[in-house]
């Protein structure tokens, strides 16, 4: 069992050096990922200070945090690679979604 990722863990996951200005942005992405995770799993079940978070969700939250941080470089949903062209950035990460789906299950309606 684990807890929600810390700023230090997400920064390490991103391979980013400590920088006060960037840390504010990384932490905002981290908190948004935690908020998303709590909305999927239930904040009452996994509050911000939990230490019973499944390891797969801890990792998914780190991936989601990193994705949100990097997403600021593609506000319109695209990334340009100069002569190589433009690539569309997907709205969601299938690995993150799969991790949450395994814990929450599917709803058919």
Residue pairs with C-beta under 8 A, 6 or more apart in sequence:
1 51
1 52
1 53
1 54
1 55
2 51
2 53
2 54
2 55
2 57
2 58
3 49
3 50
3 51
3 53
3 58
4 34
4 37
4 46
4 48
4 50
4 53
4 58
4 61
5 13
5 30
5 33
5 34
5 58
5 61
5 62
5 65
6 30
7 23
7 26
7 27
7 30
9 62
10 26
10 27
10 29
10 30
10 62
10 65
10 66
10 69
11 18
11 23
11 26
13 62
13 63
13 65
13 66
14 26
14 66
14 69
14 70
16 22
16 26
25 69
25 72
26 65
26 69
29 65
29 66
29 68
29 69
30 61
30 65
32 65
32 68
33 61
33 62
33 64
33 65
33 68
34 48
34 61
36 64
37 46
37 57
37 60
37 61
37 64
37 100
38 46
38 47
38 48
40 100
40 103
40 104
41 57
41 100
41 103
41 104
46 52
46 53
46 57
54 103
56 99
56 102
56 103
57 99
57 100
57 103
59 99
60 95
60 96
60 99
60 100
63 93
63 95
63 96
64 93
64 96
67 93
67 96
71 89
73 79
74 89
77 88
77 89
77 91
78 86
78 87
78 88
78 89
79 86
79 87
79 89
80 86
81 87
